[in-house]
Amino acid sequence: MEPSSLRQTRAWVESFVVAHDICPFAGREMRRDSIRYVLAEASDLEGLLHELVAECRHLDAHADIATTLLIAPAGMDDFDAYLDWLELAERLMEELGYVGIYQLASFHPDYVFDGVAADDPANATNRSPWPMLHILREAELERAIANHADPEGIPERNMARLREPGSAALAAGLAARGVE
């Protein structure tokens, strides 16, 4: 049986990210079954960084996978510790020559954008059931952006939609994360 963290993440992608067009590129990859969901076994920074490298190497060897969600169910509960992981991960990606090949996006249950209040509904765009790093193929991202009318406007559109009173997208995001 699939671990609950994987089931919850898949449900979040389907019922929030895709269903509410939070990422207009995710639906295509979900339909193509080209999203890889990986449950990290490590709970410490060093181990998680090793798993990130292993996942990049897996992507190197499997061109049919468009993107990976590396889910960290243990060790990254604290948002500040998670940000440390993200910072080290980005540096490691640079050191390994993955800049321009892969890009990291970040998601955490307690995600707060810099300069935004913790209770601002706009934070829900990056709040997920579990701490995770999203490894995107740059080539896939560039292809998707080239076919989108306003890729720069996506974050602002999402933030505005989530801030609307009675936002269905916000309610779906909270439900997918198990928050009532």
DOPALUM-944012 format. One line per 5 residues: for each residue x, y, z of N, C-alpha, C, O. Coordinates in pm, whole numbers, padded with zeros to 5 digits. Layout:
BEGIN
X/Y/Z/X/Y/Z/X/Y/Z/X/Y/Z; ...
END
This chain:
BEGIN
00083/-00118/00000/00000/00000/00000/00088/00126/00000/00191/00131/00068; 00048/00223/-00076/00124/00348/-00088/00118/00427/00043/00011/00438/00103; 00231/00482/00088/00232/00563/00212/00137/00683/00201/00115/00737/00093; 00081/00721/00314/-00016/00831/00316/00044/00962/00264/-00026/01041/00202; 00172/00985/00288/00234/01108/00240/00233/01115/00088/00216/01223/00031
00251/01003/00022/00244/01001/-00124/00100/01020/-00172/00075/01096/-00265; 00007/00950/-00109/-00135/00964/-00146/-00181/01108/-00128/-00249/01163/-00214; -00146/01168/-00016/-00187/01306/00011/-00125/01403/-00089/-00190/01499/-00131; -00001/01380/-00126/00064/01468/-00222/00000/01455/-00359/-00025/01556/-00425; -00027/01333/-00402/-00096/01314/-00531/-00233/01382/-00530/-00270/01448/-00627
-00306/01367/-00421/-00438/01430/-00410/-00427/01582/-00413/-00509/01648/-00476; -00327/01636/-00348/-00303/01781/-00348/-00275/01830/-00490/-00331/01931/-00533; -00189/01759/-00562/-00158/01798/-00700/-00286/01798/-00783/-00313/01893/-00857; -00363/01691/-00772/-00483/01678/-00855/-00594/01774/-00814/-00651/01842/-00899; -00625/01780/-00685/-00743/01856/-00640/-00718/02004/-00617/-00812/02082/-00606
-00591/02043/-00608/-00560/02184/-00587/-00478/02241/-00701/-00523/02332/-00771; -00360/02190/-00721/-00268/02246/-00820/-00327/02239/-00960/-00328/02339/-01032; -00378/02122/-00999/-00432/02106/-01134/-00576/02155/-01142/-00611/02231/-01232; -00659/02113/-01049/-00802/02148/-01056/-00826/02298/-01053/-00923/02346/-01111; -00740/02373/-00985/-00759/02518/-00975/-00655/02594/-01056/-00636/02715/-01038
-00588/02522/-01144/-00495/02583/-01239/-00388/02668/-01170/-00346/02771/-01223; -00346/02625/-01052/-00240/02696/-00979/-00112/02692/-01062/-00040/02792/-01072; -00085/02578/-01120/00024/02566/-01217/-00039/02521/-01347/-00078/02405/-01360; -00049/02611/-01445/-00115/02574/-01569/-00041/02468/-01650/-00093/02421/-01752; 00077/02429/-01607/00155/02329/-01679/00141/02189/-01617/00176/02090/-01681
00090/02182/-01495/00087/02055/-01423/-00015/01956/-01479/00007/01835/-01477; -00126/02007/-01530/-00230/01918/-01581/-00181/01830/-01694/-00211/01710/-01697; -00106/01887/-01786/-00052/01809/-01898/00037/01697/-01846/00027/01583/-01893; 00122/01729/-01751/00215/01628/-01700/00141/01522/-01619/00180/01405/-01620; 00036/01561/-01550/-00042/01464/-01476/-00110/01367/-01575/-00108/01246/-01554
-00169/01422/-01681/-00234/01337/-01782/-00133/01245/-01851/-00167/01131/-01885; -00013/01292/-01872/00093/01212/-01935/00157/01113/-01837/00237/01028/-01876; 00122/01125/-01710/00181/01043/-01604/00333/01059/-01601/00408/00963/-01587; 00377/01186/-01616/00521/01215/-01619/00569/01289/-01495/00676/01349/-01494; 00487/01285/-01390/00526/01341/-01260/00571/01224/-01173/00499/01127/-01155
00690/01236/-01120/00742/01133/-01031/00729/01182/-00887/00767/01295/-00855; 00677/01097/-00802/00661/01127/-00660/00759/01038/-00585/00752/00916/-00592; 00851/01101/-00512/00955/01026/-00442/00950/01062/-00293/00952/01179/-00256; 00944/00961/-00211/00942/00979/-00067/01086/00970/-00015/01148/00864/-00022; 01137/01080/00037/01273/01081/00092/01277/00993/00215/01186/00994/00298
01383/00918/00226/01402/00832/00342/01479/00904/00452/01460/00874/00570; 01564/00997/00413/01647/01070/00510/01564/01174/00584/01459/01218/00537; 01613/01211/00702/01548/01317/00779/01648/01425/00819/01613/01519/00890; 01771/01411/00774/01874/01510/00804/01917/01579/00675/01898/01525/00565; 01976/01698/00688/02014/01776/00570/02106/01699/00477/02082/01695/00356
02210/01639/00529/02305/01569/00443/02237/01457/00364/02257/01443/00243; 02158/01378/00434/02087/01269/00368/01990/01319/00263/01980/01261/00154; 01918/01425/00294/01823/01481/00197/01895/01537/00075/01843/01528/-00037; 02011/01595/00095/02088/01645/-00020/02137/01529/-00107/02138/01539/-00230; 02177/01420/-00044/02217/01301/-00121/02098/01248/-00202/02114/01207/-00316
01980/01249/-00142/01861/01202/-00214/01825/01295/-00330/01778/01249/-00434; 01847/01425/-00312/01824/01519/-00421/01917/01488/-00538/01873/01485/-00653; 02044/01465/-00510/02140/01432/-00615/02100/01302/-00684/02102/01293/-00807; 02063/01202/-00606/02020/01074/-00664/01899/01095/-00755/01889/01032/-00861; 01810/01181/-00714/01691/01205/-00796/01726/01279/-00925/01669/01250/-01030
01818/01373/-00918/01864/01441/-01041/01928/01340/-01135/01907/01347/-01257; 02005/01249/-01082/02068/01147/-01166/01962/01053/-01225/01975/01008/-01339; 01858/01026/-01148/01748/00946/-01201/01680/01019/-01317/01649/00959/-01420; 01659/01147/-01301/01600/01226/-01410/01693/01229/-01531/01647/01224/-01645; 01823/01238/-01507/01920/01234/-01617/01901/01109/-01701/01912/01113/-01824
01872/00999/-01635/01861/00870/-01703/01722/00839/-01756/01704/00742/-01830; 01622/00921/-01721/01484/00893/-01761/01419/01019/-01819/01351/01094/-01748; 01439/01041/-01945/01389/01161/-02012/01236/01167/-02016/01179/01273/-02039; 01169/01054/-01994/01023/01052/-01997/00961/01113/-01871/00840/01139/-01868; 01041/01136/-01769/00990/01200/-01646/01010/01350/-01661/01122/01397/-01678
00901/01425/-01655/00907/01570/-01673/00950/01641/-01546/01019/01742/-01551; 00908/01587/-01433/00928/01658/-01307/00917/01561/-01191/00850/01458/-01200; 00983/01595/-01082/00980/01511/-00962/00943/01594/-00840/00991/01707/-00824; 00860/01539/-00757/00833/01596/-00625/00908/01508/-00525/00871/01392/-00503; 01012/01564/-00463/01089/01494/-00360/01029/01534/-00226/01050/01645/-00178
00955/01442/-00167/00876/01468/-00047/00957/01427/00077/01009/01316/00084; 00966/01518/00173/01042/01494/00296/00946/01489/00415/00921/01591/00479; 00893/01371/00446/00796/01361/00554/00856/01371/00694/00783/01387/00792; 00990/01362/00704/01055/01368/00835/01174/01463/00830/01251/01463/00734; 01188/01543/00934/01305/01627/00948/01293/01770/00898/01376/01854/00933
01193/01800/00819/01180/01934/00763/01049/02002/00805/01000/02090/00736; 00995/01960/00918/00871/02020/00968/00887/02169/00995/00796/02247/00967; 01002/02208/01049/01028/02348/01080/01059/02422/00950/01148/02383/00875; 00985/02530/00924/01000/02603/00798/01140/02661/00782/01193/02663/00671; 01200/02709/00890/01336/02764/00880/01438/02655/00844/01528/02678/00764
01423/02538/00903/01511/02425/00866/01490/02388/00720/01586/02357/00649; 01366/02391/00676/01335/02363/00537/01403/02465/00445/01459/02428/00341; 01398/02593/00482/01463/02696/00400/01614/02675/00393/01677/02704/00291; 01673/02624/00502/01815/02589/00499/01840/02478/00397/01936/02484/00320; 01753/02377/00396/01764/02268/00298/01754/02323/00157/01833/02287/00070
01657/02409/00133/01638/02468/00001/01762/02546/-00043/01808/02532/-00156; 01816/02626/00047/01935/02706/00013/02053/02616/-00021/02122/02639/-00120; 02076/02514/00061/02186/02421/00034/02160/02343/-00095/02253/02317/-00172; 02037/02306/-00118/02002/02232/-00240/02030/02316/-00364/02083/02265/-00463; 01995/02444/-00360/02020/02531/-00474/02170/02547/-00499/02214/02547/-00614
02247/02561/-00393/02393/02570/-00408/02451/02442/-00465/02538/02445/-00552; 02401/02329/-00416/02448/02200/-00464/02415/02181/-00612/02497/02130/-00688; 02297/02222/-00652/02259/02211/-00793/02355/02291/-00881/02392/02248/-00990; 02394/02407/-00832/02490/02491/-00905/02626/02423/-00912/02687/02416/-01019; 02673/02373/-00798/02804/02307/-00794/02810/02184/-00884/02916/02154/-00940
02699/02115/-00899/02697/01994/-00980/02669/02022/-01128/02663/01930/-01209; 02652/02148/-01163/02630/02184/-01303/02488/02163/-01352/02465/02151/-01472; 02394/02159/-01260/02254/02138/-01298/02177/02267/-01327/02061/02261/-01367; 02240/02382/-01310/02174/02508/-01343/02151/02509/-01494/02242/02482/-01572; 02029/02541/-01533/01993/02539/-01674/01938/02404/-01719/01882/02393/-01828
01955/02303/-01635/01901/02171/-01665/01779/02145/-01578/01673/02104/-01628; 01794/02169/-01448/01684/02153/-01353/01668/02281/-01273/01762/02358/-01254; 01548/02302/-01226/01515/02417/-01143/01437/02364/-01023/01357/02271/-01036; 01459/02423/-00908/01387/02382/-00787/01274/02479/-00757/01290/02601/-00766; 01160/02424/-00722/01049/02501/-00668/01025/02446/-00528/01050/02329/-00501
00976/02531/-00439/00967/02490/-00299/00823/02493/-00248/00745/02583/-00279; 00791/02390/-00167/00658/02376/-00108/00673/02323/00034/00755/02236/00061; 00593/02379/00124/00599/02341/00265/00463/02370/00328/00396/02465/00287; 00419/02291/00424/00289/02315/00488/00278/02454/00553/00168/02508/00565; 00391/02512/00596/00390/02642/00664/00454/02751/00578/00505/02850/00631
00451/02734/00448/00518/02827/00358/00468/02971/00379/00348/02996/00386; 00562/03063/00387/00531/03206/00397/00626/03280/00304/00748/03268/00317; 00570/03354/00211/00653/03436/00123/00718/03548/00202/00658/03602/00295; 00838/03582/00165/00911/03690/00229/00830/03820/00215/00788/03856/00105; 00809/03888/00327/00737/04014/00325/00585/04001/00326/00514/04101/00315
00535/03878/00339/00390/03853/00340/00353/03798/00478/00426/03717/00535; 00241/03841/00532/00195/03792/00662/00169/03642/00657/00125/03589/00555; 00196/03574/00766/00179/03428/00773/00036/03386/00744/00014/03277/00691; -00062/03470/00778/-00202/03432/00756/-00257/03480/00621/-00377/03468/00596; -00172/03532/00535/-00216/03576/00402/-00251/03452/00319/-00168/03363/00304
-00374/03447/00265/-00414/03331/00184/-00324/03306/00064/-00319/03194/00013; -00252/03407/00017/-00164/03390/-00099/-00053/03289/-00073/-00001/03229/-00167; -00017/03268/00053/00086/03170/00086/00045/03028/00045/00130/02941/00027; -00085/03006/00030/-00135/02873/-00004/-00084/02824/-00140/-00086/02703/-00165; -00038/02914/-00226/00015/02868/-00355/00136/02779/-00336/00164/02694/-00422
00209/02795/-00227/00328/02714/-00201/00315/02629/-00076/00415/02577/-00025; 00194/02615/-00026/00172/02528/00090/00124/02392/00041/00032/02382/-00040; 00188/02291/00090/00164/02153/00047/00141/02066/00170/00166/02109/00283; 00092/01944/00148/00070/01856/00264/00199/01821/00339/00197/01798/00459; 00312/01818/00267/00440/01778/00323/00549/01869/00269/00534/01925/00160
00658/01887/00343/00771/01961/00287/00824/01887/00164/00836/01765/00164; 00854/01962/00060/00905/01898/-00062/00981/01996/-00148/00962/02117/-00142; 01069/01939/-00230/01134/02013/-00336/01079/01960/-00467/01068/01839/-00488; 01044/02052/-00555/00993/02017/-00686/01108/02038/-00784/01155/02151/-00802; 01151/01931/-00847/01260/01938/-00944/01198/01943/-01083/01135/01846/-01128
01215/02055/-01149/01157/02073/-01283/01266/02069/-01388/01376/02122/-01368; 01237/02007/-01499/01328/02012/-01614/01314/02150/-01678/01204/02191/-01713; 01425/02220/-01692/01423/02352/-01753/01364/02348/-01894/01286/02436/-01931; 01400/02247/-01974/01351/02238/-02112/01199/02226/-02115/01133/02288/-02198; 01143/02145/-02024/00998/02130/-02018/00932/02261/-01976/00828/02300/-02029
00994/02327/-01879/00942/02454/-01830/00944/02559/-01941/00846/02631/-01961; 01054/02568/-02013/01064/02665/-02122/00961/02637/-02231/00903/02731/-02286; 00938/02509/-02263/00837/02472/-02362/00699/02517/-02316/00622/02573/-02394; 00669/02490/-02192/00538/02526/-02139/00519/02677/-02135/00412/02728/-02170; 00621/02748/-02092/00613/02895/-02085/00595/02955/-02223/00521/03052/-02239
00662/02899/-02323/00651/02951/-02459/00509/02939/-02514/00469/03015/-02601; 00433/02844/-02461/00295/02822/-02508/00190/02883/-02416/00071/02852/-02428; 00232/02968/-02324/00139/03031/-02230/00133/03181/-02260/00236/03244/-02282; 00014/03236/-02260/-00005/03377/-02295/00062/03474/-02198/00114/03577/-02240; 00061/03441/-02068/00114/03534/-01969/00181/03460/-01853/00129/03461/-01742
00296/03397/-01877/00359/03320/-01769/00402/03406/-01651/00399/03360/-01537; 00442/03531/-01676/00485/03618/-01566/00367/03655/-01475/00387/03686/-01358; 00246/03650/-01528/00128/03688/-01450/00071/03576/-01365/-00021/03600/-01287; 00122/03454/-01379/00067/03340/-01306/00072/03360/-01155/-00029/03341/-01089; 00187/03399/-01097/00188/03415/-00950/00090/03521/-00900/00020/03498/-00802
00083/03634/-00967/-00009/03741/-00924/-00154/03695/-00938/-00236/03723/-00851; -00184/03626/-01047/-00321/03574/-01067/-00358/03478/-00956/-00469/03485/-00902; -00266/03387/-00922/-00293/03290/-00815/-00314/03359/-00682/-00406/03325/-00607; -00228/03455/-00651/-00239/03525/-00523/-00373/03598/-00514/-00439/03594/-00411; -00411/03665/-00621/-00539/03737/-00621/-00655/03640/-00605/-00749/03667/-00530
-00650/03527/-00674/-00758/03428/-00667/-00771/03371/-00525/-00882/03351/-00476; -00658/03345/-00461/-00662/03289/-00326/-00706/03391/-00222/-00759/03354/-00117; -00685/03517/-00251/-00725/03622/-00157/-00872/03661/-00170/-00924/03733/-00085; -00940/03615/-00274/-01082/03649/-00293/-01164/03592/-00177/-01140/03479/-00133; -01261/03669/-00128/-01349/03616/-00024/-01420/03489/-00074/-01472/03485/-00185
-01420/03386/00009/-01486/03261/-00027/-01417/03185/-00138/-01481/03109/-00210; -01288/03205/-00154/-01211/03144/-00262/-01224/02991/-00262/-01186/02924/-00166; -01277/02937/-00370/-01288/02791/-00386/-01150/02729/-00395/-01128/02619/-00346; -01056/02799/-00459/-00920/02748/-00471/-00855/02737/-00334/-00789/02638/-00304; -00874/02839/-00250/-00816/02836/-00116/-00877/02722/-00035/-00805/02648/00032
-01008/02707/-00042/-01075/02599/00030/-01024/02463/-00015/-01003/02374/00067; -01004/02447/-00146/-00954/02320/-00199/-00810/02296/-00153/-00773/02183/-00120; -00730/02400/-00151/-00592/02387/-00106/-00584/02346/00040/-00502/02262/00078; -00668/02406/00122/-00671/02371/00264/-00719/02229/00284/-00663/02155/00365; -00823/02190/00210/-00876/02054/00222/-00773/01951/00178/-00758/01846/00242
-00702/01980/00070/-00601/01886/00020/-00486/01869/00118/-00419/01766/00118; -00463/01969/00201/-00356/01960/00302/-00410/01909/00435/-00335/01897/00531; -00538/01878/00441/-00597/01827/00564/-00627/01934/00665/-00638/01906/00785; -00640/02059/00618/-00672/02171/00707/-00818/02208/00685/-00862/02223/00571; -00891/02224/00789/-01033/02261/00777/-01052/02409/00800/-01164/02459/00793
END
